[in-house]
Structures are given as structure tokens and as C-alpha cells.
Amino acid sequence: MSKGPPIFAIPLEIRVDILELMVLKSRSHPQHASTLQRNGRISVDDCSYRSNLLKGKQVMHESPDPKVHEFPTLFANKQLRAETLSVIRRLPKDYWVDLLLVDESELWPTWISVPCLTTTVNKVRADVRMMGLSR
């Protein structure tokens, strides 16, 4: 019998696979503007978005998430923290954003996958969609 939490009875290679799945998980794309509004959007004056062609008005960001952190294993114990940080450092820094143009006037970005905050990003995938076109 292993002493300590049951997760440490799992071989390290399998624990690393589990941690990779946790770090690389992604959210689903928002399906409807009404769903996005229920989740809350705020206008932040951090950039100027103005389009004469599309009558653009503003960028509507997601409200700040009240969660403490996305990876609870960073707070479980020292060994899980070290293993999680090792996985985060080793994996490629690929980000994924969904850009939704709503009613030809607002841009609603939603981050689908952000494995970690970093100063160097390997790749950014951007899905651009339109909703509520008058044509």
C-alpha cells in the first residue's frame, strides 16, 4: 500500500498524461449571442475598434472569472505542483480564440484555450464568426 494521497499510487507516466489533459483542455465555442449575454460581457477601453464598413462600435470582453485558478493541482501539495508546472513548461504555448462579430457592430472575443500565461506564444488559432447579420 502506498502512503499518501491515492493519486501517487498511479504511475508517474499516467499522472503526467492526466495533467497534460487538464492543462490542454479547452472550452466550447459560444453558440448564441443570448448565451453570451447571460454569461456577461463588459466593454473595456483597452483598444480602439472602429470599422466604417461594418459600423463597428466596441469590443465586448468576458467578465473577469471569479475562479481562483484554472489548475487546482498547483495548490494540492508540493509534488503535484512540481509535476503540473513541469507539464506547463514542456507543452507548446498554443492559444485559441473565438472572435464573434455580433449584429455587425460588436466584436466579442472568447478565449477557448489558454494553457498558461506567457510572454512568448507559439501559435494563436483564431476562429472568426458572424452572428446577427442584417443581410
C-alpha positions in Angstrom: 0.0 0.0 0.0 1.2 3.5 -0.9 1.4 6.1 1.8 -0.1 9.5 1.0 -2.8 10.5 -1.4 -4.2 7.8 -3.8 -3.1 9.8 -6.8 0.5 8.9 -6.0 -0.3 5.2 -6.4 -0.8 5.9 -10.1 2.5 5.6 -12.1 4.2 8.9 -12.9 3.7 8.5 -16.7 -0.1 8.2 -16.3 -0.2 11.1 -13.9 1.7 13.2 -16.4 -0.9 12.2 -19.1 -3.7 13.2 -16.8 -2.0 16.6 -16.1 -1.5 17.2 -19.8 -5.2 16.6 -20.4 -6.0 19.1 -17.7 -3.6 21.8 -19.0 -4.7 21.4 -22.6 -8.4 21.3 -22.0 -10.5 23.8 -24.0 -13.9 25.4 -23.7 -16.6 25.1 -26.2 -17.4 27.8 -28.7 -20.3 30.1 -27.6 -23.3 29.1 -29.7 -25.6 32.1 -29.4 -25.4 35.8 -28.6 -28.1 35.3 -26.0 -26.0 32.7 -24.2 -23.0 35.1 -24.2 -25.2 37.9 -22.7 -26.3 35.7 -19.9 -22.7 34.9 -19.1 -22.0 38.7 -19.0 -19.9 40.9 -21.2 -18.2 44.2 -20.4 -16.8 46.9 -22.6 -13.2 47.7 -21.7 -11.4 50.7 -23.2 -8.2 48.8 -23.7 -8.2 49.1 -27.5 -9.8 51.1 -30.2 -12.1 49.0 -32.5 -13.8 51.1 -35.2 -15.0 49.8 -38.5 -16.7 52.1 -41.0 -17.5 49.2 -43.3 -19.2 47.2 -40.5 -20.3 50.1 -38.3 -18.2 48.7 -35.5 -18.6 50.2 -32.1 -16.8 48.3 -29.4 -15.1 45.2 -28.1 -17.2 43.3 -25.5 -14.9 41.2 -23.3 -15.9 38.4 -20.9 -16.4 39.5 -17.4 -13.4 38.5 -15.2 -13.7 35.0 -14.0 -14.0 34.7 -10.2 -12.2 31.3 -10.1 -9.1 31.3 -8.1 -7.1 29.4 -10.7 -7.6 27.0 -13.5 -5.3 24.3 -12.2 -6.2 23.2 -8.7 -3.2 20.8 -8.7 -1.0 23.8 -8.2 -2.4 24.1 -4.7 -2.8 20.5 -3.7 0.7 19.7 -2.5 4.4 20.3 -3.5 4.8 17.2 -5.6 1.6 17.8 -7.7 2.6 21.4 -8.0 6.0 20.5 -9.4 4.6 17.9 -11.8 1.9 20.4 -13.0 4.5 23.2 -13.6 6.8 20.7 -15.4 3.9 19.8 -17.8 3.0 23.5 -18.3 6.7 24.4 -19.1 7.1 21.5 -21.5 3.9 21.8 -23.6 3.7 24.2 -26.6 2.1 27.6 -25.9 -0.8 27.4 -28.4 -3.7 29.7 -27.8 -7.2 29.6 -29.3 -9.6 32.5 -29.5 -13.2 32.7 -30.9 -13.9 36.1 -32.5 -17.7 36.7 -32.8 -19.0 39.7 -34.7 -22.4 40.4 -33.3 -25.0 42.5 -35.1 -22.3 44.0 -37.3 -21.3 46.3 -34.5 -19.6 44.5 -31.6 -16.6 42.2 -31.5 -16.9 39.5 -28.8 -13.6 37.6 -28.2 -13.8 34.4 -26.2 -10.6 32.6 -25.2 -11.2 28.9 -25.9 -7.8 27.7 -24.8 -5.1 29.4 -22.9 -2.8 26.8 -21.4 -0.8 29.3 -19.4 0.1 33.0 -19.3 3.4 33.6 -21.1 5.4 36.3 -22.8 6.1 34.0 -25.8 3.2 32.4 -27.7 3.9 29.6 -30.2 0.7 29.8 -32.2 -2.7 31.6 -32.0 -5.7 30.0 -33.7 -8.5 32.5 -34.3 -12.0 31.4 -35.4 -13.9 34.3 -36.8 -17.7 34.0 -36.9 -20.6 36.5 -37.6 -24.0 36.5 -35.9 -27.0 38.7 -36.4 -26.2 40.0 -39.9 -29.0 42.1 -41.4 -28.5 40.8 -45.0 
